Amino acid sequence: MAYKDGEDFTTYCDKEYDRHTYKLVLKSGEAVIFDDYENLRAHWFHWKPNCDHIEILDVTSGKGF
């Protein structure tokens, strides 16, 4: 089920996002990698005017199904 979480985020699952890394891409083309979803969200809100998009990267540490 999808729902609004604030103004800009839609959440599709209430489970923790711990099996991915995240790339925050800025409008300048620079990118910052995060391994913690909440840390990514904090930086997105802080740098919001400079953010372009977020990419979800698969973790290849052997976790998963």
N, CA, C and O atoms as a GROMACS GRO file, in nm:
protein
  260
    1MET      N    1   0.084  -0.118   0.000
    1MET     CA    2   0.000   0.000   0.000
    1MET      C    3   0.089   0.124   0.000
    1MET      O    4   0.188   0.130   0.072
    2ALA      N    5   0.054   0.221  -0.080
    2ALA     CA    6   0.129   0.346  -0.089
    2ALA      C    7   0.058   0.454  -0.007
    2ALA      O    8  -0.065   0.456   0.001
    3TYR      N    9   0.136   0.542   0.053
    3TYR     CA   10   0.078   0.655   0.124
    3TYR      C   11   0.177   0.769   0.126
    3TYR      O   12   0.297   0.749   0.109
    4LYS      N   13   0.128   0.888   0.147
    4LYS     CA   14   0.213   1.005   0.153
    4LYS      C   15   0.281   1.011   0.288
    4LYS      O   16   0.219   0.990   0.392
    5ASP      N   17   0.410   1.040   0.285
    5ASP     CA   18   0.490   1.057   0.405
    5ASP      C   19   0.555   1.194   0.394
    5ASP      O   20   0.665   1.206   0.340
    6GLY      N   21   0.489   1.298   0.443
    6GLY     CA   22   0.536   1.433   0.420
    6GLY      C   23   0.491   1.480   0.283
    6GLY      O   24   0.392   1.429   0.230
    7GLU      N   25   0.562   1.575   0.226
    7GLU     CA   26   0.523   1.629   0.097
    7GLU      C   27   0.586   1.556  -0.021
    7GLU      O   28   0.528   1.554  -0.129
    8ASP      N   29   0.704   1.496  -0.002
    8ASP     CA   30   0.779   1.448  -0.117
    8ASP      C   31   0.804   1.299  -0.123
    8ASP      O   32   0.849   1.250  -0.227
    9PHE      N   33   0.778   1.226  -0.019
    9PHE     CA   34   0.809   1.084  -0.016
    9PHE      C   35   0.682   1.001  -0.012
    9PHE      O   36   0.589   1.030   0.063
   10THR      N   37   0.678   0.899  -0.093
   10THR     CA   38   0.572   0.801  -0.089
   10THR      C   39   0.634   0.669  -0.046
   10THR      O   40   0.734   0.626  -0.104
   11THR      N   41   0.577   0.606   0.054
   11THR     CA   42   0.630   0.482   0.107
   11THR      C   43   0.544   0.366   0.059
   11THR      O   44   0.422   0.371   0.067
   12TYR      N   45   0.607   0.262   0.009
   12TYR     CA   46   0.534   0.146  -0.040
   12TYR      C   47   0.544   0.028   0.055
   12TYR      O   48   0.471  -0.070   0.038
   13CYS      N   49   0.631   0.034   0.154
   13CYS     CA   50   0.650  -0.076   0.246
   13CYS      C   51   0.696  -0.021   0.379
   13CYS      O   52   0.781   0.068   0.384
   14ASP      N   53   0.641  -0.072   0.488
   14ASP     CA   54   0.679  -0.024   0.620
   14ASP      C   55   0.802  -0.093   0.676
   14ASP      O   56   0.850  -0.056   0.783
   15LYS      N   57   0.855  -0.193   0.605
   15LYS     CA   58   0.975  -0.262   0.652
   15LYS      C   59   1.097  -0.171   0.637
   15LYS      O   60   1.097  -0.079   0.555
   16GLU      N   61   1.201  -0.197   0.717
   16GLU     CA   62   1.323  -0.118   0.708
   16GLU      C   63   1.389  -0.136   0.572
   16GLU      O   64   1.384  -0.243   0.512
   17TYR      N   65   1.450  -0.028   0.525
   17TYR     CA   66   1.522  -0.029   0.398
   17TYR      C   67   1.669  -0.057   0.427
   17TYR      O   68   1.752   0.034   0.419
   18ASP      N   69   1.702  -0.181   0.459
   18ASP     CA   70   1.839  -0.212   0.499
   18ASP      C   71   1.912  -0.300   0.400
   18ASP      O   72   2.025  -0.341   0.426
   19ARG      N   73   1.852  -0.330   0.288
   19ARG     CA   74   1.916  -0.418   0.192
   19ARG      C   75   1.960  -0.345   0.066
   19ARG      O   76   1.986  -0.408  -0.036
   20HIS      N   77   1.968  -0.215   0.074
   20HIS     CA   78   2.010  -0.135  -0.040
   20HIS      C   79   2.108  -0.030   0.005
   20HIS      O   80   2.119   0.003   0.123
   21THR      N   81   2.180   0.022  -0.092
   21THR     CA   82   2.251   0.147  -0.073
   21THR      C   83   2.183   0.247  -0.165
   21THR      O   84   2.113   0.209  -0.259
   22TYR      N   85   2.204   0.374  -0.138
   22TYR     CA   86   2.133   0.479  -0.208
   22TYR      C   87   2.232   0.581  -0.260
   22TYR      O   88   2.328   0.617  -0.192
   23LYS      N   89   2.208   0.628  -0.382
   23LYS     CA   90   2.291   0.732  -0.442
   23LYS      C   91   2.205   0.856  -0.457
   23LYS      O   92   2.107   0.857  -0.531
   24LEU      N   93   2.244   0.962  -0.386
   24LEU     CA   94   2.178   1.091  -0.398
   24LEU      C   95   2.254   1.170  -0.503
   24LEU      O   96   2.370   1.206  -0.482
   25VAL      N   97   2.188   1.198  -0.615
   25VAL     CA   98   2.251   1.269  -0.725
   25VAL      C   99   2.209   1.416  -0.720
   25VAL      O  100   2.090   1.447  -0.719
   26LEU      N  101   2.308   1.503  -0.716
   26LEU     CA  102   2.282   1.647  -0.710
   26LEU      C  103   2.271   1.705  -0.850
   26LEU      O  104   2.318   1.643  -0.946
   27LYS      N  105   2.211   1.822  -0.863
   27LYS     CA  106   2.196   1.887  -0.994
   27LYS      C  107   2.329   1.918  -1.058
   27LYS      O  108   2.337   1.933  -1.180
   28SER      N  109   2.435   1.930  -0.978
   28SER     CA  110   2.569   1.957  -1.031
   28SER      C  111   2.632   1.833  -1.094
   28SER      O  112   2.736   1.842  -1.159
   29GLY      N  113   2.568   1.716  -1.076
   29GLY     CA  114   2.622   1.591  -1.127
   29GLY      C  115   2.699   1.513  -1.023
   29GLY      O  116   2.729   1.396  -1.044
   30GLU      N  117   2.732   1.576  -0.911
   30GLU     CA  118   2.799   1.505  -0.802
   30GLU      C  119   2.701   1.406  -0.740
   30GLU      O  120   2.580   1.424  -0.749
   31ALA      N  121   2.754   1.303  -0.677
   31ALA     CA  122   2.670   1.203  -0.612
   31ALA      C  123   2.728   1.165  -0.477
   31ALA      O  124   2.850   1.165  -0.458
   32VAL      N  125   2.639   1.133  -0.384
   32VAL     CA  126   2.678   1.089  -0.250
   32VAL      C  127   2.609   0.956  -0.226
   32VAL      O  128   2.490   0.941  -0.252
   33ILE      N  129   2.685   0.857  -0.175
   33ILE     CA  130   2.632   0.724  -0.150
   33ILE      C  131   2.598   0.711   0.000
   33ILE      O  132   2.676   0.753   0.086
   34PHE      N  133   2.481   0.654   0.028
   34PHE     CA  134   2.436   0.632   0.166
   34PHE      C  135   2.399   0.485   0.182
   34PHE      O  136   2.347   0.423   0.090
   35ASP      N  137   2.427   0.430   0.301
   35ASP     CA  138   2.385   0.293   0.329
   35ASP      C  139   2.271   0.290   0.431
   35ASP      O  140   2.227   0.182   0.473
   36ASP      N  141   2.225   0.407   0.470
   36ASP     CA  142   2.117   0.417   0.567
   36ASP      C  143   2.007   0.506   0.511
   36ASP      O  144   2.032   0.622   0.478
   37TYR      N  145   1.886   0.454   0.501
   37TYR     CA  146   1.775   0.526   0.440
   37TYR      C  147   1.740   0.655   0.516
   37TYR      O  148   1.716   0.759   0.454
   38GLU      N  149   1.738   0.650   0.647
   38GLU     CA  150   1.703   0.768   0.726
   38GLU      C  151   1.808   0.878   0.709
   38GLU      O  152   1.774   0.996   0.706
   39ASN      N  153   1.935   0.841   0.700
   39ASN     CA  154   2.041   0.938   0.676
   39ASN      C  155   2.022   1.002   0.537
   39ASN      O  156   2.039   1.123   0.522
   40LEU      N  157   1.988   0.921   0.439
   40LEU     CA  158   1.959   0.972   0.305
   40LEU      C  159   1.845   1.074   0.309
   40LEU      O  160   1.856   1.182   0.252
   41ARG      N  161   1.737   1.040   0.377
   41ARG     CA  162   1.622   1.132   0.386
   41ARG      C  163   1.661   1.264   0.450
   41ARG      O  164   1.620   1.371   0.403
   42ALA      N  165   1.740   1.258   0.557
   42ALA     CA  166   1.783   1.380   0.625
   42ALA      C  167   1.863   1.469   0.530
   42ALA      O  168   1.842   1.591   0.527
   43HIS      N  169   1.954   1.409   0.454
   43HIS     CA  170   2.033   1.487   0.359
   43HIS      C  171   1.948   1.540   0.244
   43HIS      O  172   1.970   1.652   0.197
   44TRP      N  173   1.850   1.461   0.197
   44TRP     CA  174   1.761   1.508   0.091
   44TRP      C  175   1.688   1.635   0.136
   44TRP      O  176   1.683   1.733   0.061
   45PHE      N  177   1.633   1.634   0.256
   45PHE     CA  178   1.561   1.752   0.303
   45PHE      C  179   1.654   1.871   0.324
   45PHE      O  180   1.615   1.985   0.300
   46HIS      N  181   1.777   1.845   0.368
   46HIS     CA  182   1.873   1.952   0.392
   46HIS      C  183   1.920   2.014   0.259
   46HIS      O  184   1.931   2.136   0.248
   47TRP      N  185   1.947   1.931   0.160
   47TRP     CA  186   2.001   1.976   0.030
   47TRP      C  187   1.894   1.984  -0.078
   47TRP      O  188   1.928   1.995  -0.196
   48LYS      N  189   1.768   1.980  -0.042
   48LYS     CA  190   1.657   1.968  -0.136
   48LYS      C  191   1.668   2.057  -0.261
   48LYS      O  192   1.643   2.008  -0.371
   49PRO      N  193   1.704   2.184  -0.249
   49PRO     CA  194   1.711   2.268  -0.369
   49PRO      C  195   1.819   2.222  -0.469
   49PRO      O  196   1.812   2.253  -0.588
   50ASN      N  197   1.918   2.148  -0.420
   50ASN     CA  198   2.029   2.104  -0.505
   50ASN      C  199   2.015   1.959  -0.551
   50ASN      O  200   2.099   1.911  -0.627
   51CYS      N  201   1.912   1.889  -0.507
   51CYS     CA  202   1.896   1.746  -0.538
   51CYS      C  203   1.827   1.727  -0.673
   51CYS      O  204   1.735   1.801  -0.709
   52ASP      N  205   1.875   1.627  -0.746
   52ASP     CA  206   1.812   1.592  -0.873
   52ASP      C  207   1.727   1.466  -0.858
   52ASP      O  208   1.608   1.467  -0.888
   53HIS      N  209   1.791   1.357  -0.810
   53HIS     CA  210   1.717   1.232  -0.793
   53HIS      C  211   1.794   1.137  -0.702
   53HIS      O  212   1.909   1.162  -0.666
   54ILE      N  213   1.728   1.028  -0.667
   54ILE     CA  214   1.788   0.923  -0.584
   54ILE      C  215   1.786   0.793  -0.662
   54ILE      O  216   1.684   0.758  -0.723
   55GLU      N  217   1.898   0.721  -0.661
   55GLU     CA  218   1.905   0.589  -0.722
   55GLU      C  219   1.918   0.486  -0.612
   55GLU      O  220   1.994   0.506  -0.516
   56ILE      N  221   1.846   0.376  -0.624
   56ILE     CA  222   1.855   0.266  -0.528
   56ILE      C  223   1.949   0.162  -0.587
   56ILE      O  224   1.926   0.111  -0.697
   57LEU      N  225   2.055   0.132  -0.513
   57LEU     CA  226   2.157   0.039  -0.560
   57LEU      C  227   2.144  -0.091  -0.481
   57LEU      O  228   2.129  -0.087  -0.359
   58ASP      N  229   2.151  -0.203  -0.548
   58ASP     CA  230   2.144  -0.332  -0.479
   58ASP      C  231   2.273  -0.358  -0.403
   58ASP      O  232   2.383  -0.329  -0.451
   59VAL      N  233   2.259  -0.413  -0.285
   59VAL     CA  234   2.373  -0.455  -0.207
   59VAL      C  235   2.410  -0.596  -0.251
   59VAL      O  236   2.322  -0.680  -0.266
   60THR      N  237   2.536  -0.622  -0.273
   60THR     CA  238   2.578  -0.754  -0.320
   60THR      C  239   2.654  -0.830  -0.211
   60THR      O  240   2.748  -0.904  -0.239
   61SER      N  241   2.611  -0.811  -0.085
   61SER     CA  242   2.681  -0.874   0.026
   61SER      C  243   2.632  -1.016   0.055
   61SER      O  244   2.680  -1.080   0.149
   62GLY      N  245   2.539  -1.065  -0.024
   62GLY     CA  246   2.488  -1.199   0.000
   62GLY      C  247   2.358  -1.202   0.079
   62GLY      O  248   2.299  -1.308   0.096
   63LYS      N  249   2.312  -1.087   0.128
   63LYS     CA  250   2.183  -1.083   0.197
   63LYS      C  251   2.073  -1.102   0.094
   63LYS      O  252   2.094  -1.080  -0.026
   64GLY      N  253   1.961  -1.141   0.139
   64GLY     CA  254   1.846  -1.148   0.050
   64GLY      C  255   1.793  -1.287   0.033
   64GLY      O  256   1.819  -1.375   0.115
   65PHE      N  257   1.720  -1.305  -0.071
   65PHE     CA  258   1.650  -1.432  -0.093
   65PHE      C  259   1.730  -1.523  -0.181
   65PHE      O  260   1.686  -1.635  -0.209
   0.00000   0.00000   0.00000
